[in-house]
Amino acid sequence: MGHKSERPVEPFSDLHVEHGHVRATLLHDPTVEGLDMAIYMDGSASMSGDYAYKKKYNNLIDWFFGRNEVQLPNNVEPQVQWMLEYLATKDRNGLLRVAYWACGPHGKDIELVGELKGVDVQSYKFPGPTFQGKSTNLAPALKDYIVYLRKQMHLGARRGCAVFVTDGEIHDEDDVRRYCNEIAKEINKGTLPKINFILVGVGQGVNEEQMEEICHVEYPGIGHLWCHRIAEEINEVAELVAVLVDESMTVAGGGKITDDKGKVLKLYESRLPAVLEFQIPEGAKSFTLEINGQKFTQPIPEDDDDDDDHH
């Protein structure tokens, strides 16, 4: 009873109104126009335990005969699925480049998983790279993302953000510094768009001092290219990444929601969450999300107590 559902207008992908409570999900974040995102997961050998799938059996007899086994997700899979689902709301076309880095005999190879959608993420598997790396080299992954971003610029990309997850020490810190200087020069010249790099370390093997040195460099005319955080366990990564992306992508002024009479219903001081929830006055015909001078007006459906849509 009292449940209302209406076709959402962009930038909303889903809208539910029940007894004056509105729950509107953003298809993409209108504060970050033209953003192209990527996720790079560490493919070095030290991560092999996290990529291993565990098996579950119903009982001891099934285990003994190796039958009726159920494969459980590995430690990485749910994290990447969660990140994909969330970060796709920020990406300009809902497709994220996902790859393993630090692969191959010298830890310099990239194994591309693909351009993955933020919907139906449970169907994606992340078993780890085919050839795990013997060392952890970050510069090749940065170069891979820049090559990708240049191609996307011709298709409408106007901003970049790449997330790099690692569980170890970075072995090519000097190369990373040199390449970041080149990237900064290109951003200043306008041949590359504004870019944010996010480095997330996992576990005890991370060299936090080194991460701080990479991330605290300020580039003329740009400020910081990097931000970083450490997760104690792999299962904390996705939430950390979401927080860091939101902090990096914050647009000054936030946004506000008003009803059809201009009354402010909700104010977002800094960032816009992926799901907006607020109360709307009885009889209101629409609400408007205003952000950065842009206005998006969403009609409220007529109340229909016989509506059986319970999504």
ChimeraX commands (.cxc) that place a marker at each C-alpha (Angstrom):
marker #1 position 0.00,0.00,0.00 radius 0.5
marker #1 position 1.15,3.50,-0.77 radius 0.5
marker #1 position 4.02,2.22,-2.93 radius 0.5
marker #1 position 4.72,4.25,-6.05 radius 0.5
marker #1 position 7.06,3.56,-8.92 radius 0.5
marker #1 position 7.81,5.80,-11.90 radius 0.5
marker #1 position 10.06,5.67,-14.91 radius 0.5
marker #1 position 13.26,7.44,-13.77 radius 0.5
marker #1 position 14.79,10.25,-15.82 radius 0.5
marker #1 position 18.55,10.63,-16.21 radius 0.5
marker #1 position 20.73,10.69,-14.12 radius 0.5
marker #1 position 18.52,8.34,-12.04 radius 0.5
marker #1 position 18.42,4.60,-12.78 radius 0.5
marker #1 position 15.84,3.62,-10.19 radius 0.5
marker #1 position 13.12,5.40,-8.23 radius 0.5
marker #1 position 10.83,4.25,-5.44 radius 0.5
marker #1 position 8.40,6.37,-3.44 radius 0.5
marker #1 position 6.53,4.95,-0.47 radius 0.5
marker #1 position 4.51,6.99,2.04 radius 0.5
marker #1 position 6.46,10.14,1.19 radius 0.5
marker #1 position 9.87,8.43,1.43 radius 0.5
marker #1 position 11.89,8.70,-1.79 radius 0.5
marker #1 position 14.74,6.36,-2.68 radius 0.5
marker #1 position 16.45,7.41,-5.92 radius 0.5
marker #1 position 19.50,5.56,-7.28 radius 0.5
marker #1 position 21.93,7.42,-9.52 radius 0.5
marker #1 position 22.81,5.83,-12.85 radius 0.5
marker #1 position 25.91,7.98,-12.86 radius 0.5
marker #1 position 27.24,10.78,-10.71 radius 0.5
marker #1 position 26.44,14.07,-12.47 radius 0.5
marker #1 position 29.24,15.81,-10.56 radius 0.5
marker #1 position 31.85,13.83,-12.46 radius 0.5
marker #1 position 31.06,14.39,-16.10 radius 0.5
marker #1 position 32.99,12.33,-18.63 radius 0.5
marker #1 position 34.88,10.26,-16.03 radius 0.5
marker #1 position 36.56,7.08,-17.26 radius 0.5
marker #1 position 37.53,4.61,-14.53 radius 0.5
marker #1 position 39.72,1.53,-14.30 radius 0.5
marker #1 position 40.59,-1.08,-11.66 radius 0.5
marker #1 position 44.01,-2.78,-11.60 radius 0.5
marker #1 position 44.40,-5.75,-9.24 radius 0.5
marker #1 position 47.85,-6.95,-8.16 radius 0.5
marker #1 position 48.81,-10.06,-10.14 radius 0.5
marker #1 position 52.07,-10.85,-8.34 radius 0.5
marker #1 position 52.67,-14.27,-6.78 radius 0.5
marker #1 position 52.19,-12.99,-3.22 radius 0.5
marker #1 position 48.48,-12.55,-4.00 radius 0.5
marker #1 position 48.00,-16.21,-5.03 radius 0.5
marker #1 position 46.33,-17.17,-1.73 radius 0.5
marker #1 position 43.69,-14.49,-2.20 radius 0.5
marker #1 position 42.87,-15.68,-5.75 radius 0.5
marker #1 position 42.55,-19.35,-4.68 radius 0.5
marker #1 position 39.02,-20.76,-4.74 radius 0.5
marker #1 position 37.91,-22.82,-1.78 radius 0.5
marker #1 position 35.70,-25.88,-2.08 radius 0.5
marker #1 position 32.87,-26.91,0.17 radius 0.5
marker #1 position 31.37,-30.39,0.59 radius 0.5
marker #1 position 28.07,-31.43,2.16 radius 0.5
marker #1 position 29.67,-34.10,4.32 radius 0.5
marker #1 position 32.82,-36.14,4.96 radius 0.5
marker #1 position 31.83,-38.91,2.53 radius 0.5
marker #1 position 31.38,-36.39,-0.33 radius 0.5
marker #1 position 34.77,-34.90,0.56 radius 0.5
marker #1 position 36.42,-38.35,0.56 radius 0.5
marker #1 position 35.04,-39.23,-2.89 radius 0.5
marker #1 position 35.49,-35.68,-4.21 radius 0.5
marker #1 position 31.86,-35.35,-5.26 radius 0.5
marker #1 position 29.11,-32.71,-4.94 radius 0.5
marker #1 position 31.69,-30.03,-4.34 radius 0.5
marker #1 position 30.59,-26.39,-4.28 radius 0.5
marker #1 position 33.08,-23.72,-5.34 radius 0.5
marker #1 position 33.08,-20.69,-3.05 radius 0.5
marker #1 position 34.21,-17.23,-4.25 radius 0.5
marker #1 position 37.85,-16.40,-3.63 radius 0.5
marker #1 position 38.79,-13.45,-1.39 radius 0.5
marker #1 position 39.22,-11.02,-4.30 radius 0.5
marker #1 position 36.07,-11.73,-6.31 radius 0.5
marker #1 position 33.40,-10.17,-4.03 radius 0.5
marker #1 position 35.60,-7.09,-3.59 radius 0.5
marker #1 position 36.05,-6.48,-7.32 radius 0.5
marker #1 position 32.34,-7.15,-7.94 radius 0.5
marker #1 position 31.40,-4.60,-5.24 radius 0.5
marker #1 position 33.82,-2.00,-6.64 radius 0.5
marker #1 position 32.56,-2.52,-10.18 radius 0.5
marker #1 position 28.95,-2.09,-9.14 radius 0.5
marker #1 position 29.66,1.11,-7.23 radius 0.5
marker #1 position 32.28,2.72,-9.48 radius 0.5
marker #1 position 30.12,2.15,-12.57 radius 0.5
marker #1 position 27.77,4.81,-11.13 radius 0.5
marker #1 position 30.66,7.28,-11.53 radius 0.5
marker #1 position 31.85,6.17,-14.98 radius 0.5
marker #1 position 30.62,7.99,-18.08 radius 0.5
marker #1 position 29.40,4.83,-19.83 radius 0.5
marker #1 position 29.14,2.36,-16.93 radius 0.5
marker #1 position 32.04,0.29,-18.34 radius 0.5
marker #1 position 35.26,-0.11,-16.34 radius 0.5
marker #1 position 38.60,-1.34,-17.59 radius 0.5
marker #1 position 39.63,-4.19,-15.27 radius 0.5
marker #1 position 43.12,-5.74,-15.44 radius 0.5
marker #1 position 45.73,-7.61,-13.42 radius 0.5
marker #1 position 49.08,-5.83,-13.14 radius 0.5
marker #1 position 52.55,-6.97,-11.98 radius 0.5
marker #1 position 52.18,-10.17,-14.03 radius 0.5
marker #1 position 54.71,-12.24,-15.96 radius 0.5
marker #1 position 58.35,-13.18,-15.29 radius 0.5
marker #1 position 59.47,-9.62,-14.56 radius 0.5
marker #1 position 56.27,-8.35,-12.94 radius 0.5
marker #1 position 55.84,-5.86,-15.78 radius 0.5
marker #1 position 53.01,-7.46,-17.78 radius 0.5
marker #1 position 49.34,-6.48,-17.81 radius 0.5
marker #1 position 46.61,-9.09,-18.23 radius 0.5
marker #1 position 43.40,-7.42,-19.32 radius 0.5
marker #1 position 40.18,-8.91,-17.93 radius 0.5
marker #1 position 38.01,-6.61,-20.08 radius 0.5
marker #1 position 35.70,-3.61,-20.18 radius 0.5
marker #1 position 33.18,-4.73,-17.60 radius 0.5
marker #1 position 29.70,-3.43,-16.87 radius 0.5
marker #1 position 28.54,-2.43,-13.40 radius 0.5
marker #1 position 25.38,-4.55,-13.79 radius 0.5
marker #1 position 25.18,-8.34,-13.36 radius 0.5
marker #1 position 28.54,-8.26,-11.58 radius 0.5
marker #1 position 27.89,-11.63,-9.91 radius 0.5
marker #1 position 28.46,-13.29,-13.28 radius 0.5
marker #1 position 32.10,-12.11,-13.42 radius 0.5
marker #1 position 34.88,-14.35,-12.10 radius 0.5
marker #1 position 38.29,-13.10,-10.95 radius 0.5
marker #1 position 40.57,-16.16,-10.67 radius 0.5
marker #1 position 43.77,-14.10,-10.86 radius 0.5
marker #1 position 46.22,-13.78,-13.75 radius 0.5
marker #1 position 47.48,-16.65,-15.92 radius 0.5
marker #1 position 51.13,-15.73,-15.20 radius 0.5
marker #1 position 51.74,-14.35,-11.72 radius 0.5
marker #1 position 54.56,-11.84,-11.44 radius 0.5
marker #1 position 57.80,-12.32,-9.52 radius 0.5
marker #1 position 57.99,-8.60,-8.69 radius 0.5
marker #1 position 55.62,-5.65,-8.41 radius 0.5
marker #1 position 56.13,-2.97,-11.06 radius 0.5
marker #1 position 53.59,-0.16,-11.15 radius 0.5
marker #1 position 54.81,2.03,-14.05 radius 0.5
marker #1 position 53.63,-0.43,-16.79 radius 0.5
marker #1 position 50.12,-0.38,-15.28 radius 0.5
marker #1 position 50.11,3.45,-15.28 radius 0.5
marker #1 position 51.21,3.43,-18.94 radius 0.5
marker #1 position 48.46,0.94,-19.80 radius 0.5
marker #1 position 45.84,3.22,-18.27 radius 0.5
marker #1 position 47.15,6.33,-20.05 radius 0.5
marker #1 position 47.09,4.54,-23.44 radius 0.5
marker #1 position 43.50,3.48,-22.69 radius 0.5
marker #1 position 42.50,6.99,-21.54 radius 0.5
marker #1 position 43.90,8.61,-24.71 radius 0.5
marker #1 position 41.63,6.36,-26.80 radius 0.5
marker #1 position 38.66,7.17,-24.57 radius 0.5
marker #1 position 39.27,10.93,-24.93 radius 0.5
marker #1 position 38.21,10.61,-28.59 radius 0.5
marker #1 position 34.94,9.03,-27.35 radius 0.5
marker #1 position 34.08,11.67,-24.74 radius 0.5
marker #1 position 36.30,11.00,-21.70 radius 0.5
marker #1 position 37.05,14.27,-19.91 radius 0.5
marker #1 position 38.49,12.99,-16.67 radius 0.5
marker #1 position 40.34,9.86,-15.50 radius 0.5
marker #1 position 40.57,7.79,-12.35 radius 0.5
marker #1 position 42.43,4.50,-11.91 radius 0.5
marker #1 position 42.50,2.31,-8.79 radius 0.5
marker #1 position 45.57,0.13,-8.11 radius 0.5
marker #1 position 45.38,-2.57,-5.42 radius 0.5
marker #1 position 48.62,-4.18,-4.14 radius 0.5
marker #1 position 49.77,-6.35,-1.25 radius 0.5
marker #1 position 53.50,-5.69,-1.53 radius 0.5
marker #1 position 56.33,-3.25,-2.00 radius 0.5
marker #1 position 56.54,-1.42,-5.33 radius 0.5
marker #1 position 59.83,-2.25,-7.06 radius 0.5
marker #1 position 59.99,0.53,-9.68 radius 0.5
marker #1 position 59.38,3.61,-7.55 radius 0.5
marker #1 position 61.82,5.76,-9.58 radius 0.5
marker #1 position 60.08,4.86,-12.87 radius 0.5
marker #1 position 56.72,5.67,-11.29 radius 0.5
marker #1 position 57.97,9.11,-10.21 radius 0.5
marker #1 position 59.41,9.88,-13.66 radius 0.5
marker #1 position 56.26,8.81,-15.45 radius 0.5
marker #1 position 54.01,10.77,-13.06 radius 0.5
marker #1 position 56.05,13.90,-13.86 radius 0.5
marker #1 position 55.36,13.33,-17.57 radius 0.5
marker #1 position 51.64,12.81,-16.89 radius 0.5
marker #1 position 51.50,16.03,-14.82 radius 0.5
marker #1 position 53.14,18.02,-17.65 radius 0.5
marker #1 position 50.59,16.69,-20.13 radius 0.5
marker #1 position 47.67,17.54,-17.83 radius 0.5
marker #1 position 49.03,21.10,-17.54 radius 0.5
marker #1 position 49.37,21.33,-21.33 radius 0.5
marker #1 position 45.81,20.06,-21.79 radius 0.5
marker #1 position 46.87,16.97,-23.79 radius 0.5
marker #1 position 45.59,14.76,-20.94 radius 0.5
marker #1 position 42.51,15.44,-18.78 radius 0.5
marker #1 position 42.57,15.75,-14.98 radius 0.5
marker #1 position 43.47,12.34,-13.50 radius 0.5
marker #1 position 43.29,10.82,-10.02 radius 0.5
marker #1 position 45.27,7.72,-9.09 radius 0.5
marker #1 position 44.23,5.67,-6.06 radius 0.5
marker #1 position 46.65,3.23,-4.42 radius 0.5
marker #1 position 45.29,0.73,-1.91 radius 0.5
marker #1 position 47.68,-1.49,0.02 radius 0.5
marker #1 position 46.45,-4.74,1.57 radius 0.5
marker #1 position 47.95,-6.61,4.53 radius 0.5
marker #1 position 51.25,-6.65,6.36 radius 0.5
marker #1 position 53.59,-6.77,3.34 radius 0.5
marker #1 position 52.83,-3.21,2.22 radius 0.5
marker #1 position 55.53,-0.54,2.52 radius 0.5
marker #1 position 53.39,2.33,3.81 radius 0.5
marker #1 position 56.31,4.75,3.93 radius 0.5
marker #1 position 56.92,4.16,0.22 radius 0.5
marker #1 position 53.22,4.63,-0.58 radius 0.5
marker #1 position 53.25,7.94,1.28 radius 0.5
marker #1 position 56.32,9.11,-0.65 radius 0.5
marker #1 position 54.62,8.35,-3.98 radius 0.5
marker #1 position 51.29,9.86,-2.98 radius 0.5
marker #1 position 52.49,13.01,-1.20 radius 0.5
marker #1 position 54.31,14.46,-4.22 radius 0.5
marker #1 position 52.72,17.73,-5.33 radius 0.5
marker #1 position 52.90,18.62,-9.01 radius 0.5
marker #1 position 52.95,22.27,-10.18 radius 0.5
marker #1 position 49.51,23.44,-11.28 radius 0.5
marker #1 position 47.88,20.16,-10.22 radius 0.5
marker #1 position 48.60,19.34,-6.59 radius 0.5
marker #1 position 48.41,15.63,-5.76 radius 0.5
marker #1 position 47.94,13.00,-8.46 radius 0.5
marker #1 position 47.67,10.18,-5.91 radius 0.5
marker #1 position 45.87,9.29,-2.72 radius 0.5
marker #1 position 46.36,6.07,-0.73 radius 0.5
marker #1 position 45.06,4.00,2.14 radius 0.5
marker #1 position 45.96,0.68,3.77 radius 0.5
marker #1 position 43.45,-2.14,4.30 radius 0.5
marker #1 position 44.37,-4.77,6.88 radius 0.5
marker #1 position 42.37,-7.45,5.06 radius 0.5
marker #1 position 41.37,-7.91,1.41 radius 0.5
marker #1 position 37.68,-7.81,2.42 radius 0.5
marker #1 position 38.06,-4.13,3.42 radius 0.5
marker #1 position 39.32,-3.01,0.00 radius 0.5
marker #1 position 36.05,-2.22,-1.80 radius 0.5
marker #1 position 34.69,0.06,0.89 radius 0.5
marker #1 position 38.02,1.90,1.18 radius 0.5
marker #1 position 38.14,2.43,-2.58 radius 0.5
marker #1 position 34.60,3.84,-2.60 radius 0.5
marker #1 position 35.53,6.34,0.13 radius 0.5
marker #1 position 38.75,7.37,-1.64 radius 0.5
marker #1 position 37.02,7.78,-5.02 radius 0.5
marker #1 position 34.30,9.89,-3.41 radius 0.5
marker #1 position 36.90,12.05,-1.65 radius 0.5
marker #1 position 38.95,12.46,-4.85 radius 0.5
marker #1 position 35.92,13.27,-6.99 radius 0.5
marker #1 position 34.28,15.72,-4.59 radius 0.5
marker #1 position 32.95,18.82,-6.31 radius 0.5
marker #1 position 32.78,21.96,-4.15 radius 0.5
marker #1 position 29.26,22.99,-3.25 radius 0.5
marker #1 position 27.75,19.50,-3.22 radius 0.5
marker #1 position 24.12,19.47,-4.28 radius 0.5
marker #1 position 20.57,19.95,-3.08 radius 0.5
marker #1 position 17.13,18.46,-3.60 radius 0.5
marker #1 position 14.07,20.70,-3.75 radius 0.5
marker #1 position 10.36,19.95,-4.21 radius 0.5
marker #1 position 8.16,21.45,-6.94 radius 0.5
marker #1 position 7.64,24.58,-4.82 radius 0.5
marker #1 position 11.38,25.18,-4.39 radius 0.5
marker #1 position 11.53,24.03,-0.75 radius 0.5
marker #1 position 14.90,22.41,0.09 radius 0.5
marker #1 position 14.33,18.77,1.09 radius 0.5
marker #1 position 17.95,17.65,1.43 radius 0.5
marker #1 position 21.35,19.30,1.24 radius 0.5
marker #1 position 24.57,17.46,0.33 radius 0.5
marker #1 position 27.47,19.57,1.59 radius 0.5
marker #1 position 30.35,17.70,-0.03 radius 0.5
marker #1 position 29.56,14.61,-2.04 radius 0.5
marker #1 position 26.61,12.88,-3.62 radius 0.5
marker #1 position 26.05,9.24,-2.54 radius 0.5
marker #1 position 24.99,6.65,-5.12 radius 0.5
marker #1 position 21.56,6.38,-3.46 radius 0.5
marker #1 position 19.63,9.49,-2.43 radius 0.5
marker #1 position 16.99,9.10,0.30 radius 0.5
marker #1 position 14.69,11.84,1.57 radius 0.5
marker #1 position 11.09,12.67,2.54 radius 0.5
marker #1 position 8.84,14.54,0.12 radius 0.5
marker #1 position 5.74,16.56,1.12 radius 0.5
marker #1 position 2.30,15.10,0.38 radius 0.5
marker #1 position 0.94,16.22,-2.97 radius 0.5
marker #1 position 4.34,17.12,-4.46 radius 0.5
marker #1 position 4.39,16.44,-8.20 radius 0.5
marker #1 position 8.20,16.31,-8.65 radius 0.5
marker #1 position 11.58,16.88,-7.06 radius 0.5
marker #1 position 14.70,18.51,-8.51 radius 0.5
marker #1 position 18.34,17.60,-7.96 radius 0.5
marker #1 position 20.48,20.70,-8.40 radius 0.5
marker #1 position 24.23,20.32,-8.67 radius 0.5
marker #1 position 26.90,22.57,-10.16 radius 0.5
marker #1 position 24.21,24.81,-11.63 radius 0.5
marker #1 position 22.61,21.85,-13.43 radius 0.5
marker #1 position 19.03,20.88,-12.59 radius 0.5
marker #1 position 17.50,17.42,-13.03 radius 0.5
marker #1 position 13.74,17.24,-12.41 radius 0.5
marker #1 position 12.11,13.88,-11.68 radius 0.5
marker #1 position 8.29,13.61,-11.77 radius 0.5
marker #1 position 6.66,11.82,-8.84 radius 0.5
marker #1 position 4.13,9.18,-9.93 radius 0.5
marker #1 position 0.46,9.38,-9.04 radius 0.5
marker #1 position -0.29,7.43,-5.87 radius 0.5
marker #1 position -1.61,3.97,-6.70 radius 0.5
marker #1 position -2.51,1.76,-3.77 radius 0.5
marker #1 position -3.13,-1.19,-6.07 radius 0.5
marker #1 position 0.42,-1.15,-7.42 radius 0.5
marker #1 position 1.94,-4.58,-6.80 radius 0.5
marker #1 position 5.44,-3.62,-7.85 radius 0.5
marker #1 position 7.53,-4.68,-4.83 radius 0.5
marker #1 position 11.06,-4.39,-6.28 radius 0.5
marker link #1:1,2 radius 0.2
marker link #1:2,3 radius 0.2
marker link #1:3,4 radius 0.2
marker link #1:4,5 radius 0.2
marker link #1:5,6 radius 0.2
marker link #1:6,7 radius 0.2
marker link #1:7,8 radius 0.2
marker link #1:8,9 radius 0.2
marker link #1:9,10 radius 0.2
marker link #1:10,11 radius 0.2
marker link #1:11,12 radius 0.2
marker link #1:12,13 radius 0.2
marker link #1:13,14 radius 0.2
marker link #1:14,15 radius 0.2
marker link #1:15,16 radius 0.2
marker link #1:16,17 radius 0.2
marker link #1:17,18 radius 0.2
marker link #1:18,19 radius 0.2
marker link #1:19,20 radius 0.2
marker link #1:20,21 radius 0.2
marker link #1:21,22 radius 0.2
marker link #1:22,23 radius 0.2
marker link #1:23,24 radius 0.2
marker link #1:24,25 radius 0.2
marker link #1:25,26 radius 0.2
marker link #1:26,27 radius 0.2
marker link #1:27,28 radius 0.2
marker link #1:28,29 radius 0.2
marker link #1:29,30 radius 0.2
marker link #1:30,31 radius 0.2
marker link #1:31,32 radius 0.2
marker link #1:32,33 radius 0.2
marker link #1:33,34 radius 0.2
marker link #1:34,35 radius 0.2
marker link #1:35,36 radius 0.2
marker link #1:36,37 radius 0.2
marker link #1:37,38 radius 0.2
marker link #1:38,39 radius 0.2
marker link #1:39,40 radius 0.2
marker link #1:40,41 radius 0.2
marker link #1:41,42 radius 0.2
marker link #1:42,43 radius 0.2
marker link #1:43,44 radius 0.2
marker link #1:44,45 radius 0.2
marker link #1:45,46 radius 0.2
marker link #1:46,47 radius 0.2
marker link #1:47,48 radius 0.2
marker link #1:48,49 radius 0.2
marker link #1:49,50 radius 0.2
marker link #1:50,51 radius 0.2
marker link #1:51,52 radius 0.2
marker link #1:52,53 radius 0.2
marker link #1:53,54 radius 0.2
marker link #1:54,55 radius 0.2
marker link #1:55,56 radius 0.2
marker link #1:56,57 radius 0.2
marker link #1:57,58 radius 0.2
marker link #1:58,59 radius 0.2
marker link #1:59,60 radius 0.2
marker link #1:60,61 radius 0.2
marker link #1:61,62 radius 0.2
marker link #1:62,63 radius 0.2
marker link #1:63,64 radius 0.2
marker link #1:64,65 radius 0.2
marker link #1:65,66 radius 0.2
marker link #1:66,67 radius 0.2
marker link #1:67,68 radius 0.2
marker link #1:68,69 radius 0.2
marker link #1:69,70 radius 0.2
marker link #1:70,71 radius 0.2
marker link #1:71,72 radius 0.2
marker link #1:72,73 radius 0.2
marker link #1:73,74 radius 0.2
marker link #1:74,75 radius 0.2
marker link #1:75,76 radius 0.2
marker link #1:76,77 radius 0.2
marker link #1:77,78 radius 0.2
marker link #1:78,79 radius 0.2
marker link #1:79,80 radius 0.2
marker link #1:80,81 radius 0.2
marker link #1:81,82 radius 0.2
marker link #1:82,83 radius 0.2
marker link #1:83,84 radius 0.2
marker link #1:84,85 radius 0.2
marker link #1:85,86 radius 0.2
marker link #1:86,87 radius 0.2
marker link #1:87,88 radius 0.2
marker link #1:88,89 radius 0.2
marker link #1:89,90 radius 0.2
marker link #1:90,91 radius 0.2
marker link #1:91,92 radius 0.2
marker link #1:92,93 radius 0.2
marker link #1:93,94 radius 0.2
marker link #1:94,95 radius 0.2
marker link #1:95,96 radius 0.2
marker link #1:96,97 radius 0.2
marker link #1:97,98 radius 0.2
marker link #1:98,99 radius 0.2
marker link #1:99,100 radius 0.2
marker link #1:100,101 radius 0.2
marker link #1:101,102 radius 0.2
marker link #1:102,103 radius 0.2
marker link #1:103,104 radius 0.2
marker link #1:104,105 radius 0.2
marker link #1:105,106 radius 0.2
marker link #1:106,107 radius 0.2
marker link #1:107,108 radius 0.2
marker link #1:108,109 radius 0.2
marker link #1:109,110 radius 0.2
marker link #1:110,111 radius 0.2
marker link #1:111,112 radius 0.2
marker link #1:112,113 radius 0.2
marker link #1:113,114 radius 0.2
marker link #1:114,115 radius 0.2
marker link #1:115,116 radius 0.2
marker link #1:116,117 radius 0.2
marker link #1:117,118 radius 0.2
marker link #1:118,119 radius 0.2
marker link #1:119,120 radius 0.2
marker link #1:120,121 radius 0.2
marker link #1:121,122 radius 0.2
marker link #1:122,123 radius 0.2
marker link #1:123,124 radius 0.2
marker link #1:124,125 radius 0.2
marker link #1:125,126 radius 0.2
marker link #1:126,127 radius 0.2
marker link #1:127,128 radius 0.2
marker link #1:128,129 radius 0.2
marker link #1:129,130 radius 0.2
marker link #1:130,131 radius 0.2
marker link #1:131,132 radius 0.2
marker link #1:132,133 radius 0.2
marker link #1:133,134 radius 0.2
marker link #1:134,135 radius 0.2
marker link #1:135,136 radius 0.2
marker link #1:136,137 radius 0.2
marker link #1:137,138 radius 0.2
marker link #1:138,139 radius 0.2
marker link #1:139,140 radius 0.2
marker link #1:140,141 radius 0.2
marker link #1:141,142 radius 0.2
marker link #1:142,143 radius 0.2
marker link #1:143,144 radius 0.2
marker link #1:144,145 radius 0.2
marker link #1:145,146 radius 0.2
marker link #1:146,147 radius 0.2
marker link #1:147,148 radius 0.2
marker link #1:148,149 radius 0.2
marker link #1:149,150 radius 0.2
marker link #1:150,151 radius 0.2
marker link #1:151,152 radius 0.2
marker link #1:152,153 radius 0.2
marker link #1:153,154 radius 0.2
marker link #1:154,155 radius 0.2
marker link #1:155,156 radius 0.2
marker link #1:156,157 radius 0.2
marker link #1:157,158 radius 0.2
marker link #1:158,159 radius 0.2
marker link #1:159,160 radius 0.2
marker link #1:160,161 radius 0.2
marker link #1:161,162 radius 0.2
marker link #1:162,163 radius 0.2
marker link #1:163,164 radius 0.2
marker link #1:164,165 radius 0.2
marker link #1:165,166 radius 0.2
marker link #1:166,167 radius 0.2
marker link #1:167,168 radius 0.2
marker link #1:168,169 radius 0.2
marker link #1:169,170 radius 0.2
marker link #1:170,171 radius 0.2
marker link #1:171,172 radius 0.2
marker link #1:172,173 radius 0.2
marker link #1:173,174 radius 0.2
marker link #1:174,175 radius 0.2
marker link #1:175,176 radius 0.2
marker link #1:176,177 radius 0.2
marker link #1:177,178 radius 0.2
marker link #1:178,179 radius 0.2
marker link #1:179,180 radius 0.2
marker link #1:180,181 radius 0.2
marker link #1:181,182 radius 0.2
marker link #1:182,183 radius 0.2
marker link #1:183,184 radius 0.2
marker link #1:184,185 radius 0.2
marker link #1:185,186 radius 0.2
marker link #1:186,187 radius 0.2
marker link #1:187,188 radius 0.2
marker link #1:188,189 radius 0.2
marker link #1:189,190 radius 0.2
marker link #1:190,191 radius 0.2
marker link #1:191,192 radius 0.2
marker link #1:192,193 radius 0.2
marker link #1:193,194 radius 0.2
marker link #1:194,195 radius 0.2
marker link #1:195,196 radius 0.2
marker link #1:196,197 radius 0.2
marker link #1:197,198 radius 0.2
marker link #1:198,199 radius 0.2
marker link #1:199,200 radius 0.2
marker link #1:200,201 radius 0.2
marker link #1:201,202 radius 0.2
marker link #1:202,203 radius 0.2
marker link #1:203,204 radius 0.2
marker link #1:204,205 radius 0.2
marker link #1:205,206 radius 0.2
marker link #1:206,207 radius 0.2
marker link #1:207,208 radius 0.2
marker link #1:208,209 radius 0.2
marker link #1:209,210 radius 0.2
marker link #1:210,211 radius 0.2
marker link #1:211,212 radius 0.2
marker link #1:212,213 radius 0.2
marker link #1:213,214 radius 0.2
marker link #1:214,215 radius 0.2
marker link #1:215,216 radius 0.2
marker link #1:216,217 radius 0.2
marker link #1:217,218 radius 0.2
marker link #1:218,219 radius 0.2
marker link #1:219,220 radius 0.2
marker link #1:220,221 radius 0.2
marker link #1:221,222 radius 0.2
marker link #1:222,223 radius 0.2
marker link #1:223,224 radius 0.2
marker link #1:224,225 radius 0.2
marker link #1:225,226 radius 0.2
marker link #1:226,227 radius 0.2
marker link #1:227,228 radius 0.2
marker link #1:228,229 radius 0.2
marker link #1:229,230 radius 0.2
marker link #1:230,231 radius 0.2
marker link #1:231,232 radius 0.2
marker link #1:232,233 radius 0.2
marker link #1:233,234 radius 0.2
marker link #1:234,235 radius 0.2
marker link #1:235,236 radius 0.2
marker link #1:236,237 radius 0.2
marker link #1:237,238 radius 0.2
marker link #1:238,239 radius 0.2
marker link #1:239,240 radius 0.2
marker link #1:240,241 radius 0.2
marker link #1:241,242 radius 0.2
marker link #1:242,243 radius 0.2
marker link #1:243,244 radius 0.2
marker link #1:244,245 radius 0.2
marker link #1:245,246 radius 0.2
marker link #1:246,247 radius 0.2
marker link #1:247,248 radius 0.2
marker link #1:248,249 radius 0.2
marker link #1:249,250 radius 0.2
marker link #1:250,251 radius 0.2
marker link #1:251,252 radius 0.2
marker link #1:252,253 radius 0.2
marker link #1:253,254 radius 0.2
marker link #1:254,255 radius 0.2
marker link #1:255,256 radius 0.2
marker link #1:256,257 radius 0.2
marker link #1:257,258 radius 0.2
marker link #1:258,259 radius 0.2
marker link #1:259,260 radius 0.2
marker link #1:260,261 radius 0.2
marker link #1:261,262 radius 0.2
marker link #1:262,263 radius 0.2
marker link #1:263,264 radius 0.2
marker link #1:264,265 radius 0.2
marker link #1:265,266 radius 0.2
marker link #1:266,267 radius 0.2
marker link #1:267,268 radius 0.2
marker link #1:268,269 radius 0.2
marker link #1:269,270 radius 0.2
marker link #1:270,271 radius 0.2
marker link #1:271,272 radius 0.2
marker link #1:272,273 radius 0.2
marker link #1:273,274 radius 0.2
marker link #1:274,275 radius 0.2
marker link #1:275,276 radius 0.2
marker link #1:276,277 radius 0.2
marker link #1:277,278 radius 0.2
marker link #1:278,279 radius 0.2
marker link #1:279,280 radius 0.2
marker link #1:280,281 radius 0.2
marker link #1:281,282 radius 0.2
marker link #1:282,283 radius 0.2
marker link #1:283,284 radius 0.2
marker link #1:284,285 radius 0.2
marker link #1:285,286 radius 0.2
marker link #1:286,287 radius 0.2
marker link #1:287,288 radius 0.2
marker link #1:288,289 radius 0.2
marker link #1:289,290 radius 0.2
marker link #1:290,291 radius 0.2
marker link #1:291,292 radius 0.2
marker link #1:292,293 radius 0.2
marker link #1:293,294 radius 0.2
marker link #1:294,295 radius 0.2
marker link #1:295,296 radius 0.2
marker link #1:296,297 radius 0.2
marker link #1:297,298 radius 0.2
marker link #1:298,299 radius 0.2
marker link #1:299,300 radius 0.2
marker link #1:300,301 radius 0.2
marker link #1:301,302 radius 0.2
marker link #1:302,303 radius 0.2
marker link #1:303,304 radius 0.2
marker link #1:304,305 radius 0.2
marker link #1:305,306 radius 0.2
marker link #1:306,307 radius 0.2
marker link #1:307,308 radius 0.2
marker link #1:308,309 radius 0.2
marker link #1:309,310 radius 0.2
marker link #1:310,311 radius 0.2
view
